[in-house]
Amino acid sequence: MEKISNRSLISRLYSSAEKQLEIAEFDDKSWSQWYDVIQGLTSPEKMVYVIVKLNKAVTSGGFSSFYETSYGIFAPEIVHALNEINASATADIVSSSLTVVNPKVLLDEAYKDYIFNIQISKEQKEQLHSQDIQYDQLHGYENLEDLLGDYLQNMIN
């Protein structure tokens, strides 16, 4: 059997996750219902979904966009997933963004409830900009597609 490329594998898993979200019946105004749907994905689908969403949000609008579009509710899981695939530099940047948006160090449901409706202040946006720059500087140093794809390939084998 021919080995599937990392990009194809990630694309297939992401598409599968997106399809499941499309057919799932949940109130998109409820972080807990949305979160539960994501938690119902397979581990590879969930890992791909949250890492791809992070990358898309940060590369198109920065960490402010990532948090303001509510994907930040997954930030703790994303840090774990990034460390799992050996993307430690990216995990460190996401962790440092958490300290900017969550200065009270809220946990679990309190954190998710706060982040789901967060309004990023001008000061926080300025602070997050340094994480945006660090994230951009990872290009060529820590390739998420390669690390995620290789991790998934090893899961399959």
MARROMI-561008 format. One record per residue: residue in three letters; x, y, z of N, C-alpha, C, CB in turn. Coordinates in nm, 3 decimals. Glycine has a CB too. Layout:
<sites>
<ALA <X Y Z> <X Y Z> <X Y Z> <X Y Z>>;
...
</sites>
This chain:
<sites>
<MET <0.083 -0.118 0.000> <0.000 0.000 0.000> <0.088 0.124 0.000> <-0.095 0.000 0.120>>;
<GLU <0.052 0.219 -0.085> <0.129 0.342 -0.098> <0.104 0.433 0.022> <0.092 0.415 -0.229>>;
<LYS <0.211 0.493 0.072> <0.201 0.583 0.186> <0.136 0.713 0.142> <0.341 0.609 0.248>>;
<ILE <0.040 0.759 0.221> <-0.028 0.886 0.194> <0.063 1.000 0.244> <-0.169 0.890 0.264>>;
<SER <0.065 1.111 0.173> <0.148 1.224 0.215> <0.092 1.286 0.343> <0.156 1.330 0.102>>;
<ASN <0.179 1.353 0.415> <0.136 1.422 0.537> <0.023 1.520 0.507> <0.254 1.494 0.602>>;
<ARG <0.039 1.598 0.402> <-0.061 1.698 0.367> <-0.196 1.633 0.336> <-0.013 1.779 0.247>>;
<SER <-0.195 1.523 0.264> <-0.320 1.453 0.231> <-0.384 1.395 0.356> <-0.294 1.342 0.129>>;
<LEU <-0.303 1.337 0.442> <-0.355 1.279 0.566> <-0.420 1.387 0.653> <-0.243 1.208 0.644>>;
<ILE <-0.351 1.498 0.670> <-0.405 1.609 0.749> <-0.532 1.661 0.685> <-0.300 1.722 0.763>>;
<SER <-0.531 1.677 0.555> <-0.648 1.728 0.483> <-0.768 1.636 0.500> <-0.615 1.744 0.334>>;
<ARG <-0.746 1.507 0.490> <-0.856 1.411 0.506> <-0.915 1.415 0.647> <-0.808 1.268 0.473>>;
<LEU <-0.828 1.419 0.746> <-0.875 1.423 0.884> <-0.948 1.554 0.915> <-0.757 1.404 0.981>>;
<TYR <-0.896 1.664 0.861> <-0.960 1.793 0.882> <-1.098 1.796 0.814> <-0.870 1.907 0.827>>;
<SER <-1.106 1.746 0.693> <-1.234 1.740 0.621> <-1.335 1.654 0.696> <-1.213 1.686 0.480>>;
<SER <-1.289 1.544 0.749> <-1.377 1.456 0.824> <-1.431 1.528 0.948> <-1.303 1.327 0.865>>;
<ALA <-1.344 1.599 1.017> <-1.387 1.675 1.135> <-1.487 1.783 1.096> <-1.266 1.738 1.206>>;
<GLU <-1.460 1.855 0.990> <-1.550 1.961 0.943> <-1.687 1.904 0.906> <-1.489 2.034 0.822>>;
<LYS <-1.690 1.789 0.840> <-1.817 1.726 0.802> <-1.897 1.689 0.926> <-1.792 1.601 0.716>>;
<GLN <-1.829 1.637 1.026> <-1.899 1.600 1.150> <-1.955 1.723 1.221> <-1.803 1.524 1.244>>;
<LEU <-1.884 1.833 1.215> <-1.934 1.958 1.273> <-2.055 2.010 1.198> <-1.823 2.064 1.275>>;
<GLU <-2.051 1.994 1.066> <-2.164 2.040 0.983> <-2.293 1.965 1.015> <-2.131 2.024 0.835>>;
<ILE <-2.283 1.836 1.040> <-2.405 1.758 1.063> <-2.446 1.752 1.211> <-2.385 1.616 1.012>>;
<ALA <-2.353 1.792 1.298> <-2.385 1.790 1.441> <-2.488 1.898 1.473> <-2.256 1.810 1.527>>;
<GLU <-2.580 1.863 1.557> <-2.680 1.960 1.599> <-2.640 2.017 1.734> <-2.822 1.895 1.606>>;
<PHE <-2.594 2.141 1.730> <-2.554 2.207 1.854> <-2.577 2.357 1.840> <-2.405 2.177 1.887>>;
<ASP <-2.593 2.421 1.952> <-2.613 2.565 1.957> <-2.475 2.631 1.951> <-2.691 2.608 2.087>>;
<ASP <-2.446 2.701 1.842> <-2.313 2.762 1.828> <-2.292 2.882 1.920> <-2.292 2.804 1.685>>;
<LYS <-2.393 2.917 1.995> <-2.380 3.023 2.096> <-2.342 2.963 2.232> <-2.513 3.103 2.108>>;
<SER <-2.330 2.831 2.236> <-2.296 2.760 2.359> <-2.158 2.695 2.344> <-2.404 2.652 2.392>>;
<TRP <-2.062 2.747 2.419> <-1.928 2.690 2.409> <-1.928 2.543 2.449> <-1.830 2.768 2.497>>;
<SER <-2.011 2.506 2.546> <-2.007 2.368 2.595> <-2.059 2.269 2.490> <-2.089 2.355 2.723>>;
<GLN <-2.162 2.310 2.415> <-2.212 2.220 2.311> <-2.110 2.206 2.199> <-2.346 2.271 2.254>>;
<TRP <-2.051 2.317 2.157> <-1.947 2.316 2.053> <-1.829 2.233 2.101> <-1.902 2.460 2.018>>;
<TYR <-1.786 2.255 2.222> <-1.674 2.184 2.281> <-1.701 2.033 2.284> <-1.645 2.236 2.422>>;
<ASP <-1.822 1.996 2.324> <-1.858 1.854 2.331> <-1.854 1.788 2.194> <-1.997 1.838 2.392>>;
<VAL <-1.896 1.860 2.091> <-1.890 1.805 1.955> <-1.744 1.780 1.916> <-1.958 1.902 1.852>>;
<ILE <-1.658 1.874 1.946> <-1.515 1.858 1.915> <-1.457 1.741 1.994> <-1.436 1.989 1.946>>;
<GLN <-1.495 1.728 2.120> <-1.445 1.619 2.203> <-1.492 1.483 2.151> <-1.491 1.637 2.347>>;
<GLY <-1.601 1.481 2.074> <-1.652 1.357 2.018> <-1.578 1.310 1.894> <-1.795 1.374 1.985>>;
<LEU <-1.488 1.393 1.842> <-1.407 1.352 1.727> <-1.305 1.248 1.771> <-1.336 1.475 1.662>>;
<THR <-1.252 1.173 1.676> <-1.143 1.081 1.710> <-1.022 1.165 1.752> <-1.107 0.987 1.589>>;
<SER <-0.930 1.105 1.823> <-0.810 1.178 1.868> <-0.734 1.242 1.751> <-0.717 1.084 1.944>>;
<PRO <-0.710 1.168 1.641> <-0.640 1.231 1.528> <-0.720 1.346 1.467> <-0.610 1.126 1.421>>;
<GLU <-0.853 1.329 1.452> <-0.936 1.436 1.396> <-0.931 1.560 1.485> <-1.081 1.389 1.379>>;
<LYS <-0.944 1.539 1.613> <-0.944 1.651 1.707> <-0.809 1.724 1.704> <-0.974 1.602 1.851>>;
<MET <-0.701 1.647 1.705> <-0.567 1.706 1.703> <-0.548 1.789 1.576> <-0.460 1.595 1.712>>;
<VAL <-0.585 1.732 1.463> <-0.572 1.804 1.337> <-0.660 1.929 1.336> <-0.608 1.713 1.218>>;
<TYR <-0.785 1.913 1.378> <-0.880 2.024 1.375> <-0.829 2.143 1.456> <-1.016 1.979 1.428>>;
<VAL <-0.787 2.120 1.580> <-0.747 2.233 1.665> <-0.615 2.294 1.620> <-0.737 2.189 1.810>>;
<ILE <-0.522 2.214 1.573> <-0.394 2.269 1.527> <-0.413 2.347 1.397> <-0.290 2.156 1.506>>;
<VAL <-0.494 2.295 1.305> <-0.519 2.367 1.180> <-0.593 2.498 1.209> <-0.602 2.280 1.082>>;
<LYS <-0.691 2.495 1.298> <-0.764 2.618 1.333> <-0.671 2.721 1.395> <-0.880 2.587 1.429>>;
<LEU <-0.582 2.677 1.483> <-0.483 2.767 1.541> <-0.400 2.831 1.430> <-0.392 2.692 1.640>>;
<ASN <-0.346 2.748 1.344> <-0.257 2.798 1.238> <-0.329 2.895 1.144> <-0.199 2.680 1.159>>;
<LYS <-0.451 2.859 1.103> <-0.527 2.947 1.014> <-0.556 3.082 1.080> <-0.658 2.880 0.973>>;
<ALA <-0.601 3.078 1.204> <-0.636 3.202 1.273> <-0.514 3.291 1.295> <-0.703 3.172 1.407>>;
<VAL <-0.405 3.231 1.342> <-0.287 3.311 1.374> <-0.220 3.364 1.248> <-0.187 3.228 1.455>>;
<THR <-0.213 3.285 1.142> <-0.148 3.335 1.021> <-0.233 3.438 0.948> <-0.117 3.219 0.929>>;
<SER <-0.364 3.435 0.967> <-0.447 3.533 0.897> <-0.479 3.657 0.980> <-0.575 3.469 0.854>>;
<GLY <-0.487 3.643 1.112> <-0.525 3.759 1.193> <-0.454 3.769 1.326> <-0.669 3.757 1.216>>;
<GLY <-0.362 3.679 1.352> <-0.288 3.682 1.478> <-0.361 3.615 1.592> <-0.257 3.824 1.515>>;
<PHE <-0.296 3.615 1.706> <-0.355 3.552 1.824> <-0.483 3.623 1.869> <-0.255 3.551 1.937>>;
<SER <-0.493 3.753 1.843> <-0.618 3.824 1.876> <-0.734 3.758 1.803> <-0.609 3.975 1.838>>;
<SER <-0.716 3.730 1.676> <-0.820 3.665 1.596> <-0.849 3.525 1.649> <-0.777 3.658 1.449>>;
<PHE <-0.745 3.453 1.685> <-0.760 3.318 1.739> <-0.852 3.319 1.861> <-0.623 3.259 1.775>>;
<TYR <-0.829 3.413 1.950> <-0.911 3.420 2.072> <-1.048 3.481 2.045> <-0.840 3.500 2.179>>;
<GLU <-1.055 3.583 1.962> <-1.183 3.649 1.937> <-1.279 3.563 1.855> <-1.160 3.780 1.866>>;
<THR <-1.228 3.466 1.782> <-1.315 3.373 1.709> <-1.351 3.252 1.794> <-1.248 3.327 1.578>>;
<SER <-1.318 3.258 1.920> <-1.351 3.157 2.022> <-1.269 3.028 2.013> <-1.496 3.123 2.013>>;
<TYR <-1.181 3.015 1.917> <-1.099 2.894 1.910> <-1.005 2.885 2.029> <-1.019 2.890 1.780>>;
<GLY <-0.987 2.997 2.098> <-0.902 2.999 2.216> <-0.950 2.909 2.328> <-0.892 3.138 2.267>>;
<ILE <-1.078 2.867 2.323> <-1.123 2.774 2.427> <-1.045 2.643 2.421> <-1.274 2.747 2.413>>;
<PHE <-0.986 2.617 2.307> <-0.907 2.494 2.290> <-0.758 2.515 2.317> <-0.926 2.441 2.150>>;
<ALA <-0.717 2.635 2.356> <-0.575 2.664 2.373> <-0.504 2.566 2.466> <-0.558 2.804 2.427>>;
<PRO <-0.561 2.532 2.583> <-0.490 2.434 2.667> <-0.471 2.299 2.597> <-0.565 2.414 2.798>>;
<GLU <-0.573 2.253 2.525> <-0.561 2.127 2.451> <-0.461 2.141 2.337> <-0.697 2.083 2.397>>;
<ILE <-0.457 2.257 2.276> <-0.364 2.281 2.166> <-0.220 2.274 2.218> <-0.392 2.418 2.099>>;
<VAL <-0.195 2.334 2.334> <-0.061 2.327 2.393> <-0.022 2.181 2.414> <-0.055 2.405 2.527>>;
<HIS <-0.114 2.103 2.467> <-0.086 1.961 2.488> <-0.059 1.890 2.354> <-0.205 1.893 2.560>>;
<ALA <-0.143 1.915 2.255> <-0.126 1.851 2.123> <0.006 1.891 2.059> <-0.244 1.887 2.030>>;
<LEU <0.042 2.017 2.070> <0.168 2.064 2.012> <0.288 1.997 2.079> <0.179 2.217 2.023>>;
<ASN <0.282 1.984 2.209> <0.390 1.914 2.280> <0.394 1.767 2.240> <0.373 1.928 2.433>>;
<GLU <0.278 1.709 2.219> <0.268 1.568 2.179> <0.338 1.543 2.044> <0.120 1.525 2.170>>;
<ILE <0.327 1.638 1.952> <0.388 1.622 1.819> <0.529 1.681 1.813> <0.299 1.688 1.712>>;
<ASN <0.582 1.721 1.928> <0.717 1.779 1.940> <0.730 1.917 1.877> <0.816 1.688 1.876>>;
<ALA <0.622 1.993 1.880> <0.625 2.133 1.836> <0.633 2.221 1.960> <0.498 2.169 1.748>>;
<SER <0.741 2.203 2.036> <0.752 2.268 2.166> <0.766 2.420 2.157> <0.870 2.213 2.241>>;
<ALA <0.831 2.471 2.055> <0.844 2.616 2.041> <0.706 2.679 2.016> <0.941 2.651 1.925>>;
<THR <0.626 2.615 1.933> <0.491 2.664 1.907> <0.407 2.654 2.034> <0.425 2.586 1.792>>;
<ALA <0.420 2.543 2.106> <0.346 2.525 2.231> <0.382 2.635 2.331> <0.377 2.387 2.292>>;
<ASP <0.509 2.671 2.338> <0.552 2.778 2.429> <0.489 2.912 2.393> <0.705 2.790 2.428>>;
<ILE <0.478 2.939 2.265> <0.418 3.065 2.220> <0.270 3.068 2.254> <0.439 3.084 2.068>>;
<VAL <0.200 2.958 2.230> <0.057 2.952 2.263> <0.040 2.967 2.415> <-0.006 2.818 2.213>>;
<SER <0.125 2.902 2.492> <0.120 2.914 2.638> <0.139 3.058 2.683> <0.226 2.825 2.703>>;
<SER <0.233 3.127 2.621> <0.256 3.266 2.660> <0.139 3.356 2.619> <0.386 3.318 2.597>>;
<SER <0.069 3.320 2.512> <-0.050 3.398 2.474> <-0.162 3.379 2.577> <-0.100 3.357 2.333>>;
<LEU <-0.166 3.262 2.637> <-0.267 3.235 2.741> <-0.252 3.329 2.861> <-0.257 3.091 2.787>>;
<THR <-0.128 3.361 2.896> <-0.108 3.449 3.011> <-0.157 3.590 2.982> <0.039 3.452 3.050>>;
<VAL <-0.159 3.628 2.855> <-0.207 3.761 2.816> <-0.359 3.767 2.825> <-0.160 3.797 2.672>>;
<VAL <-0.427 3.666 2.772> <-0.574 3.670 2.766> <-0.641 3.616 2.892> <-0.622 3.591 2.648>>;
<ASN <-0.567 3.544 2.973> <-0.624 3.482 3.093> <-0.539 3.518 3.215> <-0.632 3.328 3.075>>;
<PRO <-0.530 3.649 3.248> <-0.443 3.690 3.358> <-0.488 3.637 3.494> <-0.436 3.840 3.363>>;
<LYS <-0.615 3.602 3.509> <-0.664 3.550 3.636> <-0.640 3.399 3.649> <-0.813 3.579 3.651>>;
<VAL <-0.583 3.339 3.544> <-0.552 3.197 3.539> <-0.676 3.112 3.570> <-0.439 3.164 3.639>>;
<LEU <-0.783 3.146 3.501> <-0.906 3.067 3.513> <-0.881 2.929 3.454> <-1.026 3.137 3.442>>;
<LEU <-0.950 2.829 3.506> <-0.931 2.692 3.460> <-1.063 2.631 3.413> <-0.871 2.606 3.570>>;
<ASP <-1.052 2.530 3.332> <-1.163 2.445 3.291> <-1.283 2.526 3.241> <-1.205 2.356 3.406>>;
<GLU <-1.401 2.502 3.298> <-1.523 2.565 3.249> <-1.520 2.717 3.263> <-1.643 2.508 3.323>>;
<ALA <-1.465 2.766 3.374> <-1.456 2.912 3.394> <-1.371 2.975 3.284> <-1.398 2.945 3.534>>;
<TYR <-1.260 2.910 3.249> <-1.174 2.959 3.142> <-1.249 2.961 3.009> <-1.047 2.873 3.130>>;
<LYS <-1.313 2.850 2.975> <-1.383 2.839 2.847> <-1.497 2.940 2.836> <-1.438 2.697 2.830>>;
<ASP <-1.571 2.958 2.944> <-1.680 3.055 2.945> <-1.626 3.197 2.922> <-1.757 3.048 3.078>>;
<TYR <-1.516 3.229 2.986> <-1.454 3.361 2.972> <-1.401 3.382 2.830> <-1.339 3.378 3.074>>;
<ILE <-1.329 3.286 2.778> <-1.265 3.299 2.647> <-1.367 3.296 2.533> <-1.162 3.187 2.627>>;
<PHE <-1.475 3.221 2.549> <-1.574 3.208 2.442> <-1.631 3.344 2.401> <-1.687 3.115 2.485>>;
<ASN <-1.642 3.435 2.494> <-1.698 3.567 2.466> <-1.600 3.681 2.491> <-1.821 3.590 2.550>>;
<ILE <-1.472 3.651 2.481> <-1.370 3.749 2.515> <-1.369 3.869 2.419> <-1.233 3.682 2.515>>;
<GLN <-1.344 3.984 2.476> <-1.319 4.105 2.400> <-1.175 4.144 2.431> <-1.422 4.221 2.437>>;
<ILE <-1.089 4.133 2.332> <-0.948 4.162 2.351> <-0.927 4.314 2.356> <-0.862 4.098 2.237>>;
<SER <-0.864 4.360 2.462> <-0.837 4.504 2.477> <-0.722 4.545 2.385> <-0.804 4.539 2.624>>;
<LYS <-0.711 4.674 2.365> <-0.602 4.727 2.282> <-0.467 4.688 2.343> <-0.612 4.882 2.268>>;
<GLU <-0.457 4.696 2.475> <-0.333 4.659 2.543> <-0.301 4.511 2.522> <-0.344 4.690 2.693>>;
<GLN <-0.403 4.425 2.532> <-0.381 4.282 2.510> <-0.340 4.255 2.366> <-0.507 4.202 2.546>>;
<LYS <-0.402 4.326 2.272> <-0.365 4.307 2.131> <-0.219 4.342 2.108> <-0.454 4.393 2.039>>;
<GLU <-0.175 4.449 2.173> <-0.034 4.487 2.161> <0.057 4.381 2.220> <-0.009 4.622 2.229>>;
<GLN <0.016 4.324 2.334> <0.095 4.218 2.396> <0.096 4.092 2.310> <0.040 4.185 2.537>>;
<LEU <-0.019 4.060 2.252> <-0.029 3.940 2.168> <0.051 3.955 2.039> <-0.175 3.911 2.134>>;
<HIS <0.074 4.079 1.998> <0.149 4.101 1.874> <0.290 4.040 1.883> <0.159 4.252 1.845>>;
<SER <0.349 4.041 2.002> <0.482 3.980 2.014> <0.475 3.829 1.991> <0.542 4.009 2.154>>;
<GLN <0.363 3.764 2.034> <0.347 3.622 2.005> <0.325 3.598 1.855> <0.228 3.564 2.086>>;
<ASP <0.255 3.692 1.791> <0.235 3.682 1.646> <0.371 3.681 1.574> <0.148 3.800 1.594>>;
<ILE <0.458 3.771 1.616> <0.591 3.781 1.553> <0.670 3.653 1.578> <0.669 3.903 1.608>>;
<GLN <0.668 3.604 1.702> <0.739 3.480 1.734> <0.685 3.364 1.652> <0.727 3.448 1.883>>;
<TYR <0.552 3.358 1.638> <0.489 3.250 1.561> <0.536 3.258 1.414> <0.333 3.259 1.570>>;
<ASP <0.536 3.378 1.358> <0.581 3.396 1.219> <0.727 3.356 1.202> <0.562 3.541 1.175>>;
<GLN <0.808 3.380 1.304> <0.951 3.348 1.296> <0.979 3.198 1.303> <1.026 3.418 1.406>>;
<LEU <0.878 3.119 1.339> <0.896 2.974 1.343> <0.902 2.912 1.204> <0.783 2.910 1.422>>;
<HIS <0.856 2.988 1.104> <0.856 2.937 0.966> <0.997 2.890 0.930> <0.807 3.047 0.866>>;
<GLY <1.007 2.765 0.890> <1.136 2.708 0.854> <1.209 2.645 0.972> <1.223 2.814 0.793>>;
<TYR <1.166 2.677 1.093> <1.230 2.621 1.212> <1.149 2.504 1.267> <1.248 2.729 1.320>>;
<GLU <1.018 2.526 1.277> <0.930 2.423 1.331> <0.809 2.414 1.238> <0.886 2.455 1.480>>;
<ASN <0.808 2.314 1.151> <0.704 2.300 1.052> <0.591 2.213 1.107> <0.761 2.238 0.922>>;
<LEU <0.477 2.278 1.135> <0.365 2.206 1.195> <0.312 2.095 1.105> <0.253 2.303 1.228>>;
<GLU <0.308 2.119 0.975> <0.258 2.016 0.884> <0.344 1.891 0.891> <0.253 2.069 0.740>>;
<ASP <0.475 1.909 0.889> <0.566 1.794 0.897> <0.554 1.722 1.031> <0.710 1.838 0.874>>;
<LEU <0.555 1.798 1.139> <0.550 1.738 1.273> <0.417 1.667 1.297> <0.573 1.845 1.380>>;
<LEU <0.307 1.732 1.261> <0.176 1.671 1.278> <0.160 1.550 1.187> <0.064 1.774 1.251>>;
<GLY <0.199 1.566 1.062> <0.187 1.456 0.967> <0.270 1.335 1.008> <0.230 1.502 0.829>>;
<ASP <0.394 1.358 1.051> <0.480 1.249 1.094> <0.421 1.179 1.218> <0.623 1.301 1.124>>;
<TYR <0.368 1.258 1.310> <0.306 1.201 1.429> <0.187 1.111 1.390> <0.260 1.314 1.525>>;
<LEU <0.103 1.162 1.301> <-0.014 1.085 1.256> <0.029 0.960 1.179> <-0.105 1.172 1.168>>;
<GLN <0.131 0.972 1.097> <0.182 0.855 1.022> <0.226 0.746 1.120> <0.300 0.896 0.928>>;
<ASN <0.293 0.787 1.228> <0.338 0.690 1.328> <0.221 0.627 1.401> <0.432 0.757 1.428>>;
<MET <0.113 0.703 1.421> <-0.007 0.649 1.484> <-0.067 0.539 1.397> <-0.110 0.760 1.510>>;
<ILE <-0.066 0.560 1.267> <-0.125 0.466 1.171> <-0.044 0.337 1.169> <-0.132 0.528 1.030>>;
<ASN <0.087 0.350 1.173> <0.175 0.231 1.162> <0.195 0.160 1.290> <0.308 0.269 1.108>>;
</sites>
